[in-house]
């Protein structure tokens, strides 16, 4: 259905032409200058009404068609259609429901219709437009649809128990429990939109409202001498140094129990021993020896067979000590002459006589492996005494300034500078220390 809101001029022209044709064809009274028979027809008067004087909206309905009195217009046979148009085309459905919320209405031409449908309003019903949904109203309200959807109403729950616009908080003032397990009372949160549980805080030992125990978890040394931490006592209002850990049999705090410490054990070689602590104290070890290099149950002696030097500097080889529990340096001792491994020279220092008949004592040979008689031989003075290689060599006496000759002392064990010739005046020394007198005598000879 297409709506044509302003068809007045077209309709008036159409009706005027239709009336003239009808008068010419079948309405003549025999006189050509007489007015048409239907000149006073009421419908005709309506048809030729100036379109500009028609109602603004232009809908022709029964009320409009009734403005012309049939008797006064001289046309008692006018029948209006559903749109109020005389002798118009029949129109069906005017006033019927259409669309979502519409009604079928006549177009201005009086022969066609359209669906006047405003659609659903903001409340999703057929009714007047509602523009203020969602607006604030009252203390905490919002405008919402009325139950019938024909208007808006103020949905105002008022302020909640905390004086704020929000959900109701009926638990205000009731008992509550925090996640820490402390009992309290519900009070309003700062925003007034929720409740919080007003309860004392637990201390470090979990006691609600208990004293602060900052020492909990800090280091301490328990009566067993082990380092541990401060823990809560049974009352949870004080602390104590934890009894754990305790030292194990090896003295290791918190170490595993080692009940076998001190008990008998055997090595894989069958040597007997006792269980003892390892270096860290966290395990027991059997201290039984293995068969060592000396073929006895004893400590490992890896040096056996290797070179060594004894306390007096003689070389040797490490060997097993008596019992095989230790090693010793098997090196010879020095003899009386200091020779390593040399023969025992018990006559060292005893008297002896050499082949010259001179007496002395036994002394060490150059190698230290034997003794030689330490008696002197017959020397230049023809006595048993030390060798005197300077015998009869020139000498000089510093005290007298005289030259002389080295001669045997009375005992023949040493030499003396003989200056007897110089003392008799028979000898002078030249500038180079030579005996000039001798030179003269020899020259005289």
Secondary structure, 3 states (H helix, E strand, C coil): CCCCCCCHHHHHHHHHHHHHHHHHHHCCCCCCCCCCCCCCCHHHHHHCCCHHHCCCCCCCCHHHHCCCCHHHHCCCCCCECCCCCECCCCCCCCCCEECCCEEEEECCCCCCEEEECCCCCCCCCCCCCCCCCCCEECCCEEEEECCCCCCEEEECCCCCCCCCCCCCCCCCCCEEECCCCCEEEEEECCCCCCEEEEECCECCCCCECCCCCCCCCCEEECCCCCEEEEEECCCCCCEEECCCCCECCCCCECCCCCCCCCCEEECCCCCEEEEEECCCCCCEEECCCEECCCCCEECCCCCCCCEEECCCCCEEEEEECCCCCCEEEEECCECCCCCECCCCCCCCCCEEECCCCCEEEEEECCCCCCEEECCCCECCCCCECCCCCCCCCEEEECCCCEEEEEEECCCCCCEEEECHHHHCCCCCECCCCCEHHHHHHHHHC
